[in-house]
Amino acid sequence: MAIYEYQNCEPRWFSFENPKAQKGQGAKENSGAKGHAFEYFADGEKKTLVDYAGEGVIRRVWMTFEGLAPEREKAGEILRGVTLQIFWDGEEKSSVEAPLGDFFLLGTGEMRAYENVFFASPEGRSLVCYVPMPFRKRVKIQLENQTGTDIKRFFYDVDMTLEPVGEAMYFCTSYREVRNRLCEELIVLQREGSKGRFLGMNVAAVFSPDYEGYWFGESEVKVYLDGDREYPTLAGTGVEDYIGTAWGQGEFCGRYQGCLAFTPEQTSFYRFHVRDPIFYGQDCRVAMQTIGGAPKQEVMRFLREGKEICPVSADIEGRLLPLYQKETIEWEQIPDDTWVNCWRCDTYRLLAYYYEER
């Protein structure tokens, strides 16, 4: 529908100034002069942002906390310690649940100014989400403060439209934190028994010091669809390639893909499959390998030192020599300056976004 065409929907804004988003009932406190802009958010408290019975679409979520700005002295505590939960149509278990930092693409625990198709922090002081989230009967959105400290000032608004949603799918997330085992793929999303759409992922990685700053991102992203077992239908070529860059990875922010943090210690990157949709009819498994690389001499030293590393392949003048699962590697046949890809072990925070039928 064109932006200038009339749409039969009603806007509603939830905030502390109108917590039930009732028509004609906003900004009543203090005679209408900014009477309830924020609330105290105690440690251990669960705070309900939305609890609405009806049909519609969540269009925008915005929030900020004292501690995110201006000094950002508590940003890491808030991004890691405040959890977002969203419940659709009276369900008991939340369909969306994740630490705020991971949900809003800030999994390293640091605020950054950025904006893409679904999320933003315009000046690195707030958190904004534009993912459309339809519901048929009821929606409940809540936060839980698990930071260990009280937050003196918390502001928010959630904007929705009241309208029929038909057969729309429900927005969901899958979050996990894991240190991978050697030669193990990371499972970003595992779904069975329903139709859905894999919308994308946000990944934060903390690099093990064992690898002394050498490159982590040779890992291929794989998507196993509708009966795929041993091998996937969709396979990428490396982490930096998956997020649209190449030959290494630095910080950048794109509409559908980006890397909001990259240091020798950690990184955080995302991709959304909007222009290249990934639908599944019965099951979907999204996996990411845990492969990095280093020069041959360094790989051999890591092996002698007993570090968790397993050679995969050697790039010899533009040709890959397979090394994985070989009983014996003839290192003397590989030139000293050769780049060698290897499985390695790091710590990951993995968040998948998806829609699914119910």
N, C-alpha and C positions, 0 to 999 in steps of 0.2 A: 504494500500500500504506500502511495506517495505521501510525503510529509505534509502536503497541503490538503489532503483529503480528510474529512471528518471521520473520527473513530468513535464508536459507541462504547466508551469505557470511562470509568470514574477514577480520578486520582485520589490517593490517600497517602498521607505522610504520618509515620509513627515517630514520636520523639517524646522526651519527658514533658514537653508542652502539650502533647495530645497523645497519651500512651495507648489509647484504644482507637486512634485514628477516626474519631467520630465526626460526622458532618456538622460543621458549625460549632465545634467544641474545642478548638485549639486556642492556645495562648490565653487562658482564662485567669491564671494566677497573677497576683500582684497588679490587678486591674489592667492586664494585658501588656504590662511593661517589663518583659523579660523576667518572668517570675520563677522559671524552672528549667533553665538551660542545661544543667548538668546534675549529676548525683555523685555521692560518695560511694565507692565500690570497695567494700571490705574484703580482706583476705578470706578465702573460703566461701564467699557469697556467690550464689547463682542469680544473675540478673536477667529478667525476661524483657526482651526488646519488643517482641511481637507475639501476640496470642490472638489470632483472628479466625473466626468461623465464617466461611464463605468461599468464593471462587475468584481466582484472579492470578496475577503474575507479580512477583517481586521484581522490580526494575533496577533498583539502586540501593546499596547499603553504604553508609558513610559513618565513620567513628573516629574519635581521637581521645587521648588520655593525657592527663598531666604526667610527664615523664617521657613522652615521645618528643616533646618540644617545649621550650626552645632549646634547652641544653641537652635533651635526649639522655639524661643520666640514668633513666630506668628503661630505655628502649628494649634492651635485650631481655630483661625480666618480663616485660609485658608481652613482647612478641613470642616468647617461649612459654610463658606461664599462664596466659589467658587463652582459654579454649572456646571456640565457636561451635555451637550445635544448632542444627535445623531439623525440625520434625515435620513431616508432611501428613496431612489427613488423619491425625490422631494416632500415628504410629508410636510405639513405646521406645523403640531403638532409633536413634537419630540417623538420618540418611547422609547428613553432612556433619562431620566432626573432625576438627584439626586445630592445632595451635594457630593463633592469628598470623604469626610470621610466615608460616608455611602456606596458609591459605592465600595470603596476600603477596606471595612470591618473595618474601623476605626471610627465607629459611636460615640465613646466617646470623639472624638476630640484630641486624643493623638497618636503620632507616635510610632509604635512598629516595630521591625525587625521580619519578618515572611515570609513564603512562602508556598503556597498550589497549587492545580492543576490549579487554574485560576488567582490568585492574589499574589502579593509579594511586600515587601518593604525590600530589602536585608539587609540593615543596619539601617533601620528606617530613611532613608534620602530621599526616593523617592517613587513613586507610579507606579506599573506595573500591567497590565492586559493582560492575555493570552486567554480570551474568544474569540473563533472564531465567527466572525460576517459577514455573507455573504450579498451581495447586488447585484441587477441586473442592475440598471440604473444609480444610483448616490448615493453618501454618503457625508454627511456634518457633521462635528464634531466641536463643539465650546464650549468654556468656557465663563462664565460670572463672573466677579469679583464683588461680593456684600459684601466684607469684611468691607467696610468703610474706607479702606486705600489703597494706591498704593503699588504694589509689584514691587520692583526694578528689579528683575531678574527672568524670567520665561523660563525654558528650556523644550523641548519636542521632541519626535519623535513618529510617528505612522507608523507601518510597515504593508504592505498588499501584497497580491499576486493577479495578474490579471489572472483570469481563469473563465471558465463557472461554474455556481453554480447550474444549473438545477432547481429542485423544492425545494431547501433549504428554511427553515423557517427563519424568521427575529428575531434577538435578541431584547428583550425589557426589561424594568424594570417598576416596580410600587412602588412608594415611598410615605409614609405618616408618619406624626408625630402626636401622639395622646395620651391623658391621658384617659384611659378607664373608663367607668362607671361601677359601682359595678355589678357583675354577668354578665358581658358582655364579649363575645369572641372578640378578635382582628381579623380583616380581613386583612390578609397579601396579598392575591391576589384574585381578583374576575374577571373572564373572561367568556364571553358568546358568542356563535355564530361562533366560529372558532376552528379549530384543533390546538393543540399546545403541548408544553412540559414544565412542571414546572421544572426549572433547580435547584432552591434552594432559600435560603433566608439568609439575614443578619439582625440581630436584635440587637439594643442597647436599654437598659432599664436604666432609672434613678429611683432609689428606693425612695419611699416616706419615710420621717423620721418618719411618724406615726407608722411604724411597727418596729421601733427600731432595725433594722438590722436582723430581723428574715427572714428565707428562703422564696424566692419568687418563686422558680422554680418547683412547682408541676403541672404546666400548661401542658395540653396535646395538641399536635399539631394534627389537623384533616384536612383531604383532602376530600372534597365532589366532586365526579366525575360524569359527564354525567347523570344528572337527580337526583342525591342524593338531598334530601331536608332536612328532620328532622335529619337524622343520616348519618354520612360519611361512605365511603368505607374503608378509611385508618384512623386509630386512633393510636396515640402513648401513652406513659405512663408518660411522664414528660419532662421538658425542658432538663435536663442533660442527660436523656436517648436519646432524639431526636438527640443530638449532639455526641452521642457515649460514653459518660462517665457514671458515676453512683454515687449514695450516696453523692450528693452534686456536686459542680462544682468549678473547679479552672481554672487557665490559662493554655492552651495548644494549639498547632498548629498542625493539621493533614492535610493530603492531601485533604480530602473531608469534614472534620468537625473540628470545633475548637472553642475555647473561647480565644480571644485575650486580654480581660480585665475583671477582676473581683475584685471589692473592696466593702466595705460596702455601698458605695454610688451608684455604677453603674456597668454595665457589657455590653459586646458586644460578640456575638457568631454567628456562621454560620454553614450551612450544604448545601452541593451540592449533588444532586441526579444524579450521574454519573453512578455508578455501579448498582444502583437501580432506573432506569428511571421511571418517572411519566408522561405518555402521557395522553391527553384527546381528545375526539372526537368532543365535542360540548360545554362543559362548565366545569369550574373548580373553586372551592372556597377553599382557604387555610386559615384556622383559627387557632388561638392559644388562649387557655384559659388564664385567669389572676388569677391563684390560687397559694397561698403560704401556709405557715403553721407556727405553734408555739405550745408550750405546752399548755395544757388545761387551766391552771390558767392564762396564759398570754392572751389567746383568750378571756376568760371571762372578764379580766380587760379591754381589748380593747373595748369590747362590752359595758361595763359600762361607759367608757370614751366617747362613741359615735363615735368612729372611724369607717371609712368605711371598714367593714369587714362582711363576711357572712359565717358561718360554712358550710362545705361540707361533711366531713367524719372524723371519729376518728379511729385511728389505735390501736386496742386493742389486744396486743399479737399476731400480725400477721393476724388479721381479721379486715376488714374495716366495721365500723358501719355507715350506711348512715345517714346524718344529714340534707342534703340540702332540702329546701322547707318543712321541718317538722314544723307543727304548734307549737309544744312544744318540747324542747330538755330537757331531764331528765339528767341534768349535774351530779347530785349526783350518777348516775349509771355508770359514766365514771371515771376510776381511775385518780388521780391527775397528774400522770406523763405521761399521754397519749398525743401522738402527734395528733393535730387536723388540718386538711387541711381547708383552708378558701379562698374564693374569696377576692381579695384586689384591690387597685387602684394605679397604677404607671404610669410613662410617658415612652412611647415607640417610637423609630424611626424604622420603618419597611420598608425593601427593599426586594422585590421579583425579581428574575431573571427568565425570561422565553423566550421561542421561540414560534412563532406563524405564521400560514399561513396568507397570504394576498391575 
